[in-house]
Amino acid sequence: MPGSGSDSGTGAYAYELKVAVEAAEEAGALLRARFARAHTVGSKGDGGDVVTDLDLAAEQVILTRLRTHFPQERIVSEEAGLLDADGSRTWLVDPLDGSNNVAIGLTAYAVGIALCVEGSPVVGVVHEPVTGRTWRAALGQGAWCGTARLNGPCGDVPRSGPVLAWTQGHAVARGDANALALRGVLELHSRRVLQLWAPLLGWGMLAAGTIHGYVGYRAEGIDFPAGALLAAEAGVEFRTLSGGGFQVGFDGPDSGRSFIAARGGTLPHLLELVAAAGAGCGGA
């Protein structure tokens, strides 16, 4: 299995993790091979988000594998929507995170698959087709890329300021006052704030420790659990914007997916910055 080490061959959810990795990597191979020929086939809402033919093709690859191996389980997929079933297990599929990048020829995109039990992630896989890297995690078993265990960021705040990733949900308007205030204060006090149009890539970097933190405002439910599990298994801590405890999941309103993810001294640093952005941002 490409991208996998001996660590993930046993333990809880080993089979589910294996299937998810294989599905993500098969979809990624398709995306990589067809990238230059991608074309937009639809749009989502009024914010300019698009759907490409590659979204649909990669989704079919993943859904076929999941239905073959787990025919009785619920699936929520980015384009196909809800494929309902009974039980407490739900697969979340983002077959092409970064569709807007692909549509303009930018090679920054990923495939994400998560398994949630009772709403919380227990398996998370993020595959980057361009480099062939696959980040993966199972609950309580650490986060991995190839045979390397991921240990997250060191937690120190660099003198030049942290490098952060930012994500916000599709439903957030461009003029949303809270989002503008949050991004403004983060930009002012950070070295870089990455707005990738492919949030899963940010989670891989956070788990690997190449960036210092992640801030989300009303994040999307489909791609959030896979990446968040990677980060959590790499030792990253999560808080609400007001500093309270945060439970990673996909159910409920998007207001419940506003978060700060970091560790060590970076976490209180980011909480202070968010507080400085104004009380309207901190209630989530």
SETIMI-920892 format. One record per residue: residue number from 1; x, y, z of N, C-alpha, C in turn; residue in one letter. Coordinates in steps of 0.02 Angstrom, whole numbers. Last residue first. Layout:
BEGIN
SITE num n_xx n_yy n_zz ca_xx ca_yy ca_zz c_xx c_yy c_zz residuo
SITE NUM X Y Z X Y Z X Y Z A;
...
This chain:
BEGIN
SITE num n_xx n_yy n_zz ca_xx ca_yy ca_zz c_xx c_yy c_zz residuo
SITE 284 -903 1584 954 -914 1518 925 -874 1466 962 A;
SITE 283 -874 1708 1006 -928 1670 1036 -934 1600 1010 G;
SITE 282 -779 1792 952 -758 1743 1002 -813 1699 1029 G;
SITE 281 -813 1890 868 -781 1832 839 -774 1776 889 C;
SITE 280 -865 1992 944 -910 1959 896 -879 1897 866 G;
SITE 279 -762 2046 1015 -805 1998 1049 -849 1960 1001 A;
SITE 278 -608 2056 924 -673 2081 944 -717 2027 972 G;
SITE 277 -477 2029 902 -517 2042 843 -587 2065 861 A;
SITE 276 -423 1994 1021 -412 2063 1000 -454 2080 938 A;
SITE 275 -453 1859 1021 -488 1903 1068 -481 1976 1048 A;
SITE 274 -359 1820 928 -430 1814 911 -471 1858 958 V;
SITE 273 -241 1843 1000 -253 1879 938 -327 1878 920 L;
SITE 272 -257 1753 1106 -253 1825 1120 -267 1865 1057 E;
SITE 271 -255 1633 1037 -315 1652 1074 -315 1726 1090 L;
SITE 270 -124 1634 991 -178 1641 943 -244 1660 978 L;
SITE 269 -57 1619 1115 -42 1676 1071 -99 1687 1023 H;
SITE 268 -103 1495 1161 -125 1556 1195 -111 1619 1154 P;
SITE 267 -36 1418 1051 -108 1416 1064 -132 1478 1103 L;
SITE 266 101 1435 1054 64 1463 998 -11 1466 1012 T;
SITE 265 156 1365 1160 145 1437 1167 106 1468 1111 G;
SITE 264 72 1212 1122 123 1249 1158 105 1322 1165 G;
SITE 263 -23 1217 967 2 1184 1028 53 1230 1061 R;
SITE 262 -179 1228 874 -107 1242 884 -84 1203 944 A;
SITE 261 -323 1289 809 -285 1227 817 -211 1244 819 A;
SITE 260 -478 1361 840 -406 1373 838 -371 1307 850 I;
SITE 259 -638 1373 754 -588 1342 798 -520 1375 791 F;
SITE 258 -800 1333 714 -753 1388 716 -701 1371 770 S;
SITE 257 -908 1246 702 -843 1227 674 -799 1288 664 R;
SITE 256 -1031 1289 740 -996 1245 787 -928 1222 761 G;
SITE 255 -1079 1353 631 -1055 1395 686 -1018 1354 738 S;
SITE 254 -1134 1257 550 -1064 1274 539 -1036 1320 593 D;
SITE 253 -1237 1143 648 -1225 1204 609 -1151 1220 603 P;
SITE 252 -1214 960 640 -1234 1023 669 -1218 1083 625 G;
SITE 251 -1068 855 614 -1139 868 621 -1152 939 647 D;
SITE 250 -933 834 620 -959 862 558 -1033 879 562 F;
SITE 249 -799 868 740 -854 830 712 -880 863 649 G;
SITE 248 -709 894 887 -706 888 815 -763 844 791 V;
SITE 247 -746 1003 1013 -755 934 992 -756 931 917 Q;
SITE 246 -659 1107 1124 -685 1099 1056 -689 1025 1039 F;
SITE 245 -669 1219 1263 -656 1153 1234 -690 1146 1167 G;
SITE 244 -637 1397 1235 -666 1339 1267 -646 1274 1234 G;
SITE 243 -594 1510 1168 -548 1476 1212 -575 1415 1247 G;
SITE 242 -671 1567 1073 -672 1599 1138 -629 1563 1189 S;
SITE 241 -655 1481 968 -627 1548 961 -627 1586 1027 L;
SITE 240 -614 1323 1044 -660 1368 1011 -626 1437 1006 T;
SITE 239 -464 1227 1014 -506 1269 1056 -559 1304 1013 R;
SITE 238 -355 1087 1008 -409 1126 978 -445 1166 1032 F;
SITE 237 -183 1038 984 -242 1050 1026 -291 1095 991 E;
SITE 236 -84 912 909 -112 979 905 -175 982 949 V;
SITE 235 -32 784 899 -21 822 960 -47 892 960 G;
SITE 234 -65 709 793 4 735 793 17 780 853 A;
SITE 233 -198 689 811 -154 631 823 -80 650 821 E;
SITE 232 -242 816 771 -250 794 841 -204 736 857 A;
SITE 231 -212 812 633 -179 861 677 -184 839 750 A;
SITE 230 -295 707 589 -222 706 577 -186 751 627 L;
SITE 229 -419 759 625 -394 700 659 -319 693 649 L;
SITE 228 -428 867 536 -424 880 608 -399 819 646 A;
SITE 227 -440 803 412 -381 843 427 -373 855 501 G;
SITE 226 -565 737 430 -505 700 409 -442 738 428 A;
SITE 225 -659 842 469 -638 788 515 -575 750 494 P;
SITE 224 -668 938 354 -640 956 419 -617 894 460 F;
SITE 223 -735 909 237 -662 900 238 -632 909 307 D;
SITE 222 -873 926 276 -850 869 238 -775 857 247 I;
SITE 221 -903 1047 342 -904 984 379 -873 926 342 G;
SITE 220 -810 1199 334 -852 1149 302 -847 1082 339 E;
SITE 219 -806 1319 470 -775 1275 421 -825 1224 393 A;
SITE 218 -820 1443 539 -877 1409 509 -853 1362 453 R;
SITE 217 -658 1474 527 -719 1510 541 -776 1476 502 Y;
SITE 216 -502 1422 594 -559 1411 551 -619 1449 574 G;
SITE 215 -328 1417 594 -388 1451 620 -444 1442 570 V;
SITE 214 -184 1335 644 -239 1336 596 -297 1372 630 Y;
SITE 213 -2 1342 656 -70 1340 681 -121 1346 625 G;
SITE 212 125 1329 598 119 1333 670 48 1327 697 H;
SITE 211 194 1215 477 161 1277 495 144 1273 569 I;
SITE 210 260 1096 485 290 1147 442 253 1214 446 T;
SITE 209 209 987 553 245 1037 591 278 1091 549 G;
SITE 208 125 891 504 197 882 492 240 934 528 A;
SITE 207 4 947 537 23 883 568 98 870 560 A;
SITE 206 10 1059 452 8 1068 525 29 1003 560 L;
SITE 205 10 1000 325 67 1040 347 69 1049 422 M;
SITE 204 -117 938 327 -57 898 319 5 936 343 G;
SITE 203 -198 1052 338 -196 1004 393 -135 959 388 W;
SITE 202 -175 1114 215 -155 1148 276 -151 1100 335 G;
SITE 201 -238 1026 130 -165 1034 126 -138 1068 189 L;
SITE 200 -373 1045 160 -340 983 181 -264 988 177 L;
SITE 199 -413 1167 100 -398 1164 172 -362 1101 194 P;
SITE 198 -387 1247 -27 -383 1174 -19 -365 1161 54 A;
SITE 197 -372 1380 -30 -426 1353 -71 -425 1277 -71 W;
SITE 196 -278 1433 58 -255 1387 6 -308 1367 -45 L;
SITE 195 -211 1551 134 -279 1539 114 -276 1498 49 Q;
SITE 194 -100 1575 263 -111 1539 201 -186 1528 191 L;
SITE 193 -19 1706 324 -83 1672 333 -101 1641 266 V;
SITE 192 142 1735 394 100 1720 335 34 1691 359 R;
SITE 191 175 1793 516 222 1799 459 185 1786 394 R;
SITE 190 54 1893 604 83 1829 583 132 1841 526 S;
SITE 189 -19 2006 633 27 1980 685 57 1913 667 H;
SITE 188 -99 2039 525 -57 2091 554 -3 2062 600 L;
SITE 187 -171 1923 499 -123 1948 449 -74 1997 480 E;
SITE 186 -251 1921 613 -202 1868 601 -149 1890 551 L;
SITE 185 -330 2033 595 -284 2032 652 -232 1976 644 V;
SITE 184 -397 1996 474 -358 2058 480 -308 2055 537 G;
SITE 183 -467 1881 504 -412 1878 455 -367 1939 461 R;
SITE 182 -559 1935 599 -513 1881 615 -453 1880 568 L;
SITE 181 -628 2031 524 -591 2051 583 -539 1998 602 A;
SITE 180 -685 1951 423 -639 2005 405 -596 2026 465 L;
SITE 179 -768 1868 500 -714 1839 460 -662 1892 442 A;
SITE 178 -856 1963 554 -813 1923 598 -754 1894 559 N;
SITE 177 -919 2018 440 -879 2061 484 -832 2020 528 A;
SITE 176 -923 1965 276 -938 1944 345 -890 1980 393 D;
SITE 175 -909 1987 141 -910 2045 186 -925 2028 258 G;
SITE 174 -921 1863 84 -857 1899 79 -853 1957 126 R;
SITE 173 -1006 1746 192 -1005 1799 142 -939 1835 141 A;
SITE 172 -998 1577 212 -975 1640 240 -969 1692 185 V;
SITE 171 -1026 1456 154 -1082 1500 169 -1062 1568 197 A;
SITE 170 -908 1387 144 -936 1415 83 -991 1465 98 H;
SITE 169 -802 1429 287 -851 1390 250 -878 1425 189 G;
SITE 168 -625 1454 291 -693 1475 308 -741 1437 263 Q;
SITE 167 -460 1441 356 -514 1415 315 -579 1445 339 T;
SITE 166 -284 1464 358 -351 1492 372 -401 1456 328 W;
SITE 165 -128 1430 436 -177 1417 384 -244 1444 407 A;
SITE 164 19 1525 479 -46 1496 494 -83 1477 430 L;
SITE 163 169 1552 554 138 1539 489 75 1499 502 V;
SITE 162 196 1677 683 183 1610 658 160 1609 586 P;
SITE 161 334 1794 696 263 1778 696 252 1709 665 G;
SITE 160 466 1814 711 436 1845 652 361 1833 648 S;
SITE 159 493 1735 820 497 1808 828 463 1844 771 R;
SITE 158 376 1597 836 436 1629 806 434 1705 816 P;
SITE 157 324 1512 972 302 1567 929 364 1601 900 V;
SITE 156 324 1333 986 355 1399 999 328 1450 950 D;
SITE 155 271 1215 940 232 1253 989 262 1320 1007 G;
SITE 154 315 1131 841 351 1131 904 313 1168 959 C;
SITE 153 182 1040 755 227 1097 764 259 1096 833 P;
SITE 152 184 857 734 154 923 738 205 979 747 G;
SITE 151 236 733 711 237 758 780 211 829 787 N;
SITE 150 210 584 623 206 657 622 197 683 694 L;
SITE 149 318 453 579 265 477 623 268 553 626 R;
SITE 148 352 384 423 369 436 472 309 455 514 A;
SITE 147 324 302 319 343 269 382 361 319 437 T;
SITE 146 197 402 253 244 349 240 260 313 304 G;
SITE 145 149 489 387 158 499 315 213 452 295 C;
SITE 144 32 486 524 88 460 486 88 485 415 W;
SITE 143 -19 502 694 -26 524 624 38 507 587 A;
SITE 142 -84 388 820 -38 436 791 -55 453 719 G;
SITE 141 -185 312 872 -128 277 842 -78 323 808 Q;
SITE 140 -305 366 912 -261 339 963 -198 307 937 G;
SITE 139 -384 338 760 -391 364 827 -346 327 877 L;
SITE 138 -270 350 625 -325 315 657 -326 335 730 A;
SITE 137 -214 441 482 -219 433 555 -278 389 572 A;
SITE 136 -105 503 353 -158 460 377 -156 455 453 R;
SITE 135 -54 572 200 -55 579 273 -114 538 298 W;
SITE 134 37 538 62 -25 521 95 -16 528 170 T;
SITE 133 110 611 -83 110 601 -11 39 583 13 R;
SITE 132 118 642 -216 108 572 -199 107 559 -124 G;
SITE 131 123 770 -260 184 743 -231 179 668 -217 T;
SITE 130 -6 780 -317 52 811 -350 117 780 -325 V;
SITE 129 -104 722 -232 -84 689 -294 -20 716 -325 P;
SITE 128 -109 695 -68 -91 750 -114 -65 720 -179 E;
SITE 127 -232 637 42 -184 620 -10 -173 680 -55 H;
SITE 126 -279 600 202 -271 656 154 -216 636 106 V;
SITE 125 -387 519 311 -337 511 258 -338 573 214 V;
SITE 124 -437 459 468 -429 517 425 -373 506 375 G;
SITE 123 -546 384 582 -499 373 527 -496 437 486 V;
SITE 122 -630 438 672 -587 385 697 -535 364 644 V;
SITE 121 -721 586 715 -677 550 669 -635 497 704 P;
SITE 120 -889 578 776 -820 598 787 -774 557 742 S;
SITE 119 -1019 529 756 -1005 598 739 -933 620 746 G;
SITE 118 -1017 393 783 -1055 437 828 -1034 510 819 E;
SITE 117 -874 394 689 -917 351 729 -950 395 782 V;
SITE 116 -815 430 527 -836 455 592 -882 403 625 C;
SITE 115 -683 428 418 -736 387 447 -751 415 516 L;
SITE 114 -635 526 276 -638 515 348 -693 465 364 A;
SITE 113 -532 584 147 -582 534 168 -578 527 243 I;
SITE 112 -481 693 17 -491 681 88 -546 631 101 G;
SITE 111 -357 748 -93 -414 704 -84 -421 690 -9 V;
SITE 110 -307 911 -155 -299 851 -115 -363 810 -117 A;
SITE 109 -205 1040 -230 -268 1006 -219 -255 941 -183 Y;
SITE 108 -129 1140 -329 -136 1136 -256 -204 1106 -241 A;
SITE 107 -86 1191 -461 -77 1122 -436 -75 1119 -360 T;
SITE 106 -197 1283 -556 -151 1286 -499 -147 1217 -467 L;
SITE 105 -291 1301 -656 -227 1271 -673 -176 1273 -617 G;
SITE 104 -414 1341 -621 -370 1393 -648 -300 1367 -662 I;
SITE 103 -470 1222 -574 -504 1257 -629 -461 1312 -660 A;
SITE 102 -389 1192 -466 -384 1151 -526 -414 1188 -586 V;
SITE 101 -438 1289 -375 -368 1290 -397 -360 1252 -462 N;
SITE 100 -569 1246 -359 -557 1311 -389 -485 1319 -412 N;
SITE 99 -549 1122 -296 -577 1125 -364 -565 1192 -398 S;
SITE 98 -499 1081 -175 -459 1127 -215 -484 1132 -286 G;
SITE 97 -522 919 -153 -520 980 -113 -472 1028 -148 D;
SITE 96 -605 800 -215 -558 849 -244 -564 914 -204 L;
SITE 95 -683 720 -135 -643 688 -188 -593 735 -220 P;
SITE 94 -715 699 20 -701 758 -20 -655 736 -77 D;
SITE 93 -822 607 117 -780 604 57 -775 673 25 V;
SITE 92 -851 515 262 -851 581 232 -801 583 175 L;
SITE 91 -950 387 328 -892 404 288 -902 474 259 W;
SITE 90 -1012 344 484 -1022 386 425 -955 400 392 T;
SITE 89 -1095 239 596 -1034 251 558 -1050 291 494 R;
SITE 88 -1206 197 661 -1171 255 690 -1110 275 651 S;
SITE 87 -1356 151 566 -1294 140 602 -1260 204 622 G;
SITE 86 -1419 147 396 -1426 146 468 -1358 138 501 D;
SITE 85 -1390 266 264 -1394 198 290 -1401 203 365 A;
SITE 84 -1379 371 118 -1398 356 186 -1400 282 201 D;
SITE 83 -1280 474 51 -1299 406 34 -1315 372 100 L;
SITE 82 -1287 644 23 -1297 591 72 -1319 526 39 L;
SITE 81 -1183 702 -110 -1225 715 -53 -1229 654 -8 G;
SITE 80 -1101 703 -220 -1159 657 -221 -1207 669 -163 A;
SITE 79 -1001 796 -183 -1044 809 -241 -1107 766 -240 E;
SITE 78 -949 753 -56 -952 824 -75 -1001 837 -131 E;
SITE 77 -1042 631 35 -990 649 -13 -1003 718 -40 S;
SITE 76 -1069 523 162 -1084 592 143 -1026 614 98 V;
SITE 75 -1133 363 190 -1081 403 158 -1108 473 146 I;
SITE 74 -1159 224 299 -1180 289 275 -1120 326 245 R;
SITE 73 -1144 51 255 -1127 110 294 -1145 175 259 E;
SITE 72 -1154 -69 191 -1209 -51 236 -1197 15 273 Q;
SITE 71 -1038 -94 117 -1101 -80 82 -1158 -57 126 P;
SITE 70 -890 -77 117 -934 -59 173 -1004 -44 146 F;
SITE 69 -830 -115 -1 -803 -141 62 -850 -129 121 H;
SITE 68 -908 -54 -102 -886 -124 -108 -867 -153 -40 T;
SITE 67 -922 76 -60 -982 34 -65 -964 -40 -70 R;
SITE 66 -787 116 -69 -821 115 -4 -884 72 -6 L;
SITE 65 -763 103 -209 -724 64 -160 -761 60 -93 R;
SITE 64 -858 194 -260 -858 123 -281 -821 80 -231 T;
SITE 63 -817 314 -204 -881 285 -184 -885 211 -203 L;
SITE 62 -695 334 -272 -696 324 -199 -761 291 -178 I;
SITE 61 -736 347 -406 -684 299 -387 -690 282 -313 V;
SITE 60 -824 455 -398 -849 389 -417 -800 334 -398 Q;
SITE 59 -737 560 -365 -789 539 -318 -814 469 -334 E;
SITE 58 -666 573 -483 -631 549 -422 -682 525 -370 A;
SITE 57 -769 621 -566 -735 559 -582 -700 530 -521 A;
SITE 56 -808 740 -504 -857 686 -513 -823 620 -527 L;
SITE 55 -691 816 -506 -727 804 -443 -770 742 -450 D;
SITE 54 -667 823 -644 -624 781 -603 -654 768 -534 L;
SITE 53 -757 914 -693 -767 844 -711 -724 798 -669 D;
SITE 52 -786 1027 -553 -754 1006 -615 -772 934 -631 T;
SITE 51 -874 1159 -484 -868 1086 -487 -836 1070 -554 V;
SITE 50 -833 1309 -391 -849 1271 -451 -845 1196 -438 V;
SITE 49 -876 1464 -313 -850 1396 -308 -875 1354 -367 D;
SITE 48 -936 1589 -314 -887 1574 -365 -857 1505 -362 G;
SITE 47 -1039 1614 -228 -972 1634 -207 -918 1619 -257 G;
SITE 46 -1167 1570 -245 -1150 1635 -275 -1078 1657 -261 D;
SITE 45 -1174 1392 -277 -1192 1454 -245 -1169 1515 -282 G;
SITE 44 -1063 1315 -376 -1097 1306 -312 -1111 1374 -282 K;
SITE 43 -1067 1257 -547 -1048 1304 -495 -1089 1290 -433 S;
SITE 42 -995 1145 -673 -1049 1176 -634 -1022 1224 -583 G;
SITE 41 -886 1101 -740 -951 1075 -763 -1009 1106 -724 V;
SITE 40 -727 1143 -801 -782 1158 -754 -848 1134 -783 T;
SITE 39 -603 1020 -838 -645 1076 -858 -704 1082 -809 H;
SITE 38 -436 957 -859 -495 970 -817 -537 1027 -845 A;
SITE 37 -321 919 -919 -381 919 -961 -444 935 -921 R;
SITE 36 -222 914 -826 -214 963 -880 -276 968 -924 A;
SITE 35 -265 805 -742 -265 875 -719 -264 925 -777 F;
SITE 34 -265 670 -762 -312 709 -802 -310 784 -787 R;
SITE 33 -170 618 -675 -166 601 -746 -208 647 -789 A;
SITE 32 -213 666 -550 -147 685 -576 -143 674 -652 R;
SITE 31 -337 601 -537 -333 674 -539 -267 697 -570 L;
SITE 30 -296 465 -534 -340 490 -587 -335 566 -594 L;
SITE 29 -222 466 -418 -190 449 -481 -231 472 -540 A;
SITE 28 -323 496 -324 -269 543 -337 -232 529 -402 G;
SITE 27 -399 379 -325 -429 441 -349 -375 493 -365 A;
SITE 26 -300 296 -269 -327 282 -336 -359 344 -365 E;
SITE 25 -284 359 -145 -228 357 -191 -250 339 -262 E;
SITE 24 -410 341 -86 -384 409 -96 -328 409 -148 A;
SITE 23 -417 200 -82 -467 239 -120 -441 309 -136 A;
SITE 22 -310 169 2 -311 144 -67 -360 183 -110 E;
SITE 21 -351 234 121 -289 253 88 -290 231 15 V;
SITE 20 -471 162 147 -473 234 135 -410 259 99 A;
SITE 19 -423 32 169 -469 45 113 -470 119 96 V;
SITE 18 -342 56 283 -313 28 222 -358 44 161 K;
SITE 17 -438 99 376 -384 144 355 -353 120 290 L;
SITE 16 -514 -17 390 -545 44 365 -492 93 339 E;
SITE 15 -417 -100 446 -446 -116 381 -478 -55 350 Y;
SITE 14 -389 -35 569 -335 -47 520 -364 -61 451 A;
SITE 13 -473 -8 676 -485 27 613 -430 17 560 Y;
SITE 12 -353 -51 798 -422 -32 782 -424 7 716 A;
SITE 11 -215 -152 737 -248 -104 780 -318 -88 756 G;
SITE 10 -101 -152 596 -139 -183 649 -174 -129 690 T;
SITE 9 -36 -74 504 -60 -138 482 -103 -173 533 G;
SITE 8 24 45 531 -47 48 519 -76 -19 498 S;
SITE 7 162 23 545 124 45 602 49 37 592 D;
SITE 6 225 -1 427 203 -59 465 159 -40 523 S;
SITE 5 157 127 318 210 92 352 181 35 394 G;
SITE 4 107 191 159 91 162 223 151 126 253 S;
SITE 3 125 237 30 116 287 82 105 258 151 G;
SITE 2 44 102 -52 86 160 -55 71 207 3 P;
SITE 1 43 -59 0 0 0 0 44 62 0 M;
